[in-house]
């Protein structure tokens, strides 16, 4: 029974990851912007975002769709800056394809 529960939880977590893609924009050769569907920014501030460099430096942020322009996303970075980028530049990538 214990093994059945372990196997079931592994299969369920893999399915949850597959259904929750990341949106990735390879902005430059050494920098990508990643948007998640994770709503941990709180109080309606949006979803988690991250600017990730190849040297493993990253800046966290929160993203939302622009109210007047749904084809654009606004990312408010943790350091106080913001970016507005076209949503069409982001490609869906399943989480399992984006991990080591």
PyMOL commands that place a pseudoatom at each C-alpha (Angstrom):
pseudoatom trace, name=CA, resn=UNK, resi=1, chain=A, elem=C, hetatm=0, pos=[0.000, 0.000, 0.000]
pseudoatom trace, name=CA, resn=UNK, resi=2, chain=A, elem=C, hetatm=0, pos=[2.807, 2.387, 0.874]
pseudoatom trace, name=CA, resn=UNK, resi=3, chain=A, elem=C, hetatm=0, pos=[4.479, 1.835, -2.502]
pseudoatom trace, name=CA, resn=UNK, resi=4, chain=A, elem=C, hetatm=0, pos=[1.184, 2.410, -4.278]
pseudoatom trace, name=CA, resn=UNK, resi=5, chain=A, elem=C, hetatm=0, pos=[0.799, 5.803, -2.578]
pseudoatom trace, name=CA, resn=UNK, resi=6, chain=A, elem=C, hetatm=0, pos=[4.385, 6.777, -3.438]
pseudoatom trace, name=CA, resn=UNK, resi=7, chain=A, elem=C, hetatm=0, pos=[3.947, 5.807, -7.096]
pseudoatom trace, name=CA, resn=UNK, resi=8, chain=A, elem=C, hetatm=0, pos=[0.598, 7.575, -7.270]
pseudoatom trace, name=CA, resn=UNK, resi=9, chain=A, elem=C, hetatm=0, pos=[2.054, 10.785, -5.796]
pseudoatom trace, name=CA, resn=UNK, resi=10, chain=A, elem=C, hetatm=0, pos=[4.970, 10.716, -8.253]
pseudoatom trace, name=CA, resn=UNK, resi=11, chain=A, elem=C, hetatm=0, pos=[2.644, 10.258, -11.223]
pseudoatom trace, name=CA, resn=UNK, resi=12, chain=A, elem=C, hetatm=0, pos=[0.314, 13.016, -9.988]
pseudoatom trace, name=CA, resn=UNK, resi=13, chain=A, elem=C, hetatm=0, pos=[3.194, 15.488, -9.472]
pseudoatom trace, name=CA, resn=UNK, resi=14, chain=A, elem=C, hetatm=0, pos=[4.575, 14.759, -12.942]
pseudoatom trace, name=CA, resn=UNK, resi=15, chain=A, elem=C, hetatm=0, pos=[1.152, 15.415, -14.469]
pseudoatom trace, name=CA, resn=UNK, resi=16, chain=A, elem=C, hetatm=0, pos=[0.811, 18.671, -12.519]
pseudoatom trace, name=CA, resn=UNK, resi=17, chain=A, elem=C, hetatm=0, pos=[4.198, 19.836, -13.796]
pseudoatom trace, name=CA, resn=UNK, resi=18, chain=A, elem=C, hetatm=0, pos=[3.340, 18.928, -17.377]
pseudoatom trace, name=CA, resn=UNK, resi=19, chain=A, elem=C, hetatm=0, pos=[0.116, 20.934, -17.207]
pseudoatom trace, name=CA, resn=UNK, resi=20, chain=A, elem=C, hetatm=0, pos=[1.843, 24.034, -15.866]
pseudoatom trace, name=CA, resn=UNK, resi=21, chain=A, elem=C, hetatm=0, pos=[4.208, 25.344, -18.553]
pseudoatom trace, name=CA, resn=UNK, resi=22, chain=A, elem=C, hetatm=0, pos=[6.627, 28.168, -18.126]
pseudoatom trace, name=CA, resn=UNK, resi=23, chain=A, elem=C, hetatm=0, pos=[6.698, 30.996, -20.654]
pseudoatom trace, name=CA, resn=UNK, resi=24, chain=A, elem=C, hetatm=0, pos=[10.271, 31.687, -21.740]
pseudoatom trace, name=CA, resn=UNK, resi=25, chain=A, elem=C, hetatm=0, pos=[11.702, 34.575, -23.757]
pseudoatom trace, name=CA, resn=UNK, resi=26, chain=A, elem=C, hetatm=0, pos=[15.364, 34.136, -24.697]
pseudoatom trace, name=CA, resn=UNK, resi=27, chain=A, elem=C, hetatm=0, pos=[15.946, 37.883, -24.670]
pseudoatom trace, name=CA, resn=UNK, resi=28, chain=A, elem=C, hetatm=0, pos=[19.699, 37.790, -25.304]
pseudoatom trace, name=CA, resn=UNK, resi=29, chain=A, elem=C, hetatm=0, pos=[22.276, 35.047, -25.728]
pseudoatom trace, name=CA, resn=UNK, resi=30, chain=A, elem=C, hetatm=0, pos=[23.016, 35.044, -21.994]
pseudoatom trace, name=CA, resn=UNK, resi=31, chain=A, elem=C, hetatm=0, pos=[19.663, 36.263, -20.597]
pseudoatom trace, name=CA, resn=UNK, resi=32, chain=A, elem=C, hetatm=0, pos=[16.193, 34.802, -20.557]
pseudoatom trace, name=CA, resn=UNK, resi=33, chain=A, elem=C, hetatm=0, pos=[12.953, 35.975, -19.002]
pseudoatom trace, name=CA, resn=UNK, resi=34, chain=A, elem=C, hetatm=0, pos=[10.783, 33.271, -17.440]
pseudoatom trace, name=CA, resn=UNK, resi=35, chain=A, elem=C, hetatm=0, pos=[7.125, 33.752, -16.560]
pseudoatom trace, name=CA, resn=UNK, resi=36, chain=A, elem=C, hetatm=0, pos=[5.373, 31.179, -14.418]
pseudoatom trace, name=CA, resn=UNK, resi=37, chain=A, elem=C, hetatm=0, pos=[1.750, 30.461, -13.699]
pseudoatom trace, name=CA, resn=UNK, resi=38, chain=A, elem=C, hetatm=0, pos=[2.586, 30.459, -9.976]
pseudoatom trace, name=CA, resn=UNK, resi=39, chain=A, elem=C, hetatm=0, pos=[0.440, 33.047, -8.184]
pseudoatom trace, name=CA, resn=UNK, resi=40, chain=A, elem=C, hetatm=0, pos=[2.712, 33.631, -5.185]
pseudoatom trace, name=CA, resn=UNK, resi=41, chain=A, elem=C, hetatm=0, pos=[3.204, 37.370, -5.645]
pseudoatom trace, name=CA, resn=UNK, resi=42, chain=A, elem=C, hetatm=0, pos=[0.128, 37.888, -3.467]
pseudoatom trace, name=CA, resn=UNK, resi=43, chain=A, elem=C, hetatm=0, pos=[-2.655, 40.460, -3.253]
pseudoatom trace, name=CA, resn=UNK, resi=44, chain=A, elem=C, hetatm=0, pos=[-3.371, 40.523, -6.974]
pseudoatom trace, name=CA, resn=UNK, resi=45, chain=A, elem=C, hetatm=0, pos=[0.181, 41.604, -7.881]
pseudoatom trace, name=CA, resn=UNK, resi=46, chain=A, elem=C, hetatm=0, pos=[0.389, 38.878, -10.483]
pseudoatom trace, name=CA, resn=UNK, resi=47, chain=A, elem=C, hetatm=0, pos=[2.447, 35.803, -11.138]
pseudoatom trace, name=CA, resn=UNK, resi=48, chain=A, elem=C, hetatm=0, pos=[6.100, 35.006, -10.498]
pseudoatom trace, name=CA, resn=UNK, resi=49, chain=A, elem=C, hetatm=0, pos=[8.711, 36.045, -13.047]
pseudoatom trace, name=CA, resn=UNK, resi=50, chain=A, elem=C, hetatm=0, pos=[12.468, 35.813, -13.218]
pseudoatom trace, name=CA, resn=UNK, resi=51, chain=A, elem=C, hetatm=0, pos=[15.258, 37.270, -15.316]
pseudoatom trace, name=CA, resn=UNK, resi=52, chain=A, elem=C, hetatm=0, pos=[17.937, 34.573, -15.482]
pseudoatom trace, name=CA, resn=UNK, resi=53, chain=A, elem=C, hetatm=0, pos=[21.497, 34.957, -16.716]
pseudoatom trace, name=CA, resn=UNK, resi=54, chain=A, elem=C, hetatm=0, pos=[23.765, 32.168, -17.861]
pseudoatom trace, name=CA, resn=UNK, resi=55, chain=A, elem=C, hetatm=0, pos=[26.069, 32.787, -14.864]
pseudoatom trace, name=CA, resn=UNK, resi=56, chain=A, elem=C, hetatm=0, pos=[23.107, 31.904, -12.578]
pseudoatom trace, name=CA, resn=UNK, resi=57, chain=A, elem=C, hetatm=0, pos=[22.414, 35.481, -11.486]
pseudoatom trace, name=CA, resn=UNK, resi=58, chain=A, elem=C, hetatm=0, pos=[18.691, 36.191, -11.435]
pseudoatom trace, name=CA, resn=UNK, resi=59, chain=A, elem=C, hetatm=0, pos=[16.258, 38.943, -10.543]
pseudoatom trace, name=CA, resn=UNK, resi=60, chain=A, elem=C, hetatm=0, pos=[12.815, 37.916, -9.280]
pseudoatom trace, name=CA, resn=UNK, resi=61, chain=A, elem=C, hetatm=0, pos=[9.691, 39.802, -10.191]
pseudoatom trace, name=CA, resn=UNK, resi=62, chain=A, elem=C, hetatm=0, pos=[5.945, 39.651, -10.694]
pseudoatom trace, name=CA, resn=UNK, resi=63, chain=A, elem=C, hetatm=0, pos=[4.112, 39.868, -14.009]
pseudoatom trace, name=CA, resn=UNK, resi=64, chain=A, elem=C, hetatm=0, pos=[0.616, 40.784, -15.151]
pseudoatom trace, name=CA, resn=UNK, resi=65, chain=A, elem=C, hetatm=0, pos=[-1.026, 41.465, -18.495]
pseudoatom trace, name=CA, resn=UNK, resi=66, chain=A, elem=C, hetatm=0, pos=[-1.282, 45.156, -19.345]
pseudoatom trace, name=CA, resn=UNK, resi=67, chain=A, elem=C, hetatm=0, pos=[-4.937, 46.151, -18.791]
pseudoatom trace, name=CA, resn=UNK, resi=68, chain=A, elem=C, hetatm=0, pos=[-5.284, 48.240, -21.961]
pseudoatom trace, name=CA, resn=UNK, resi=69, chain=A, elem=C, hetatm=0, pos=[-2.999, 46.048, -24.092]
pseudoatom trace, name=CA, resn=UNK, resi=70, chain=A, elem=C, hetatm=0, pos=[-3.504, 42.317, -23.368]
pseudoatom trace, name=CA, resn=UNK, resi=71, chain=A, elem=C, hetatm=0, pos=[-0.832, 41.465, -25.942]
pseudoatom trace, name=CA, resn=UNK, resi=72, chain=A, elem=C, hetatm=0, pos=[1.784, 42.975, -23.580]
pseudoatom trace, name=CA, resn=UNK, resi=73, chain=A, elem=C, hetatm=0, pos=[3.043, 41.823, -20.188]
pseudoatom trace, name=CA, resn=UNK, resi=74, chain=A, elem=C, hetatm=0, pos=[4.347, 44.108, -17.475]
pseudoatom trace, name=CA, resn=UNK, resi=75, chain=A, elem=C, hetatm=0, pos=[7.023, 42.720, -15.196]
pseudoatom trace, name=CA, resn=UNK, resi=76, chain=A, elem=C, hetatm=0, pos=[7.712, 44.561, -11.948]
pseudoatom trace, name=CA, resn=UNK, resi=77, chain=A, elem=C, hetatm=0, pos=[11.206, 43.560, -10.852]
pseudoatom trace, name=CA, resn=UNK, resi=78, chain=A, elem=C, hetatm=0, pos=[12.250, 43.129, -7.236]
pseudoatom trace, name=CA, resn=UNK, resi=79, chain=A, elem=C, hetatm=0, pos=[14.833, 45.921, -7.583]
pseudoatom trace, name=CA, resn=UNK, resi=80, chain=A, elem=C, hetatm=0, pos=[12.138, 48.522, -8.461]
pseudoatom trace, name=CA, resn=UNK, resi=81, chain=A, elem=C, hetatm=0, pos=[12.502, 48.510, -12.267]
pseudoatom trace, name=CA, resn=UNK, resi=82, chain=A, elem=C, hetatm=0, pos=[9.846, 47.287, -14.669]
pseudoatom trace, name=CA, resn=UNK, resi=83, chain=A, elem=C, hetatm=0, pos=[9.706, 45.889, -18.195]
pseudoatom trace, name=CA, resn=UNK, resi=84, chain=A, elem=C, hetatm=0, pos=[6.919, 45.752, -20.762]
pseudoatom trace, name=CA, resn=UNK, resi=85, chain=A, elem=C, hetatm=0, pos=[7.345, 42.991, -23.325]
pseudoatom trace, name=CA, resn=UNK, resi=86, chain=A, elem=C, hetatm=0, pos=[5.159, 41.478, -26.076]
pseudoatom trace, name=CA, resn=UNK, resi=87, chain=A, elem=C, hetatm=0, pos=[3.526, 38.243, -24.971]
pseudoatom trace, name=CA, resn=UNK, resi=88, chain=A, elem=C, hetatm=0, pos=[4.115, 36.753, -28.445]
pseudoatom trace, name=CA, resn=UNK, resi=89, chain=A, elem=C, hetatm=0, pos=[7.883, 36.705, -27.732]
pseudoatom trace, name=CA, resn=UNK, resi=90, chain=A, elem=C, hetatm=0, pos=[7.354, 34.083, -25.000]
pseudoatom trace, name=CA, resn=UNK, resi=91, chain=A, elem=C, hetatm=0, pos=[7.173, 30.398, -25.818]
pseudoatom trace, name=CA, resn=UNK, resi=92, chain=A, elem=C, hetatm=0, pos=[5.506, 27.792, -23.600]
pseudoatom trace, name=CA, resn=UNK, resi=93, chain=A, elem=C, hetatm=0, pos=[7.974, 25.286, -22.183]
pseudoatom trace, name=CA, resn=UNK, resi=94, chain=A, elem=C, hetatm=0, pos=[6.804, 22.413, -19.950]
pseudoatom trace, name=CA, resn=UNK, resi=95, chain=A, elem=C, hetatm=0, pos=[8.490, 22.505, -16.550]
pseudoatom trace, name=CA, resn=UNK, resi=96, chain=A, elem=C, hetatm=0, pos=[9.923, 19.011, -16.994]
pseudoatom trace, name=CA, resn=UNK, resi=97, chain=A, elem=C, hetatm=0, pos=[11.778, 20.200, -20.155]
pseudoatom trace, name=CA, resn=UNK, resi=98, chain=A, elem=C, hetatm=0, pos=[13.249, 23.150, -18.283]
pseudoatom trace, name=CA, resn=UNK, resi=99, chain=A, elem=C, hetatm=0, pos=[14.906, 21.338, -15.372]
pseudoatom trace, name=CA, resn=UNK, resi=100, chain=A, elem=C, hetatm=0, pos=[18.101, 19.400, -14.969]
for i in range(1, 100): cmd.bond("trace and resi %d" % i, "trace and resi %d" % (i + 1))
show_as sticks, trace
zoom trace
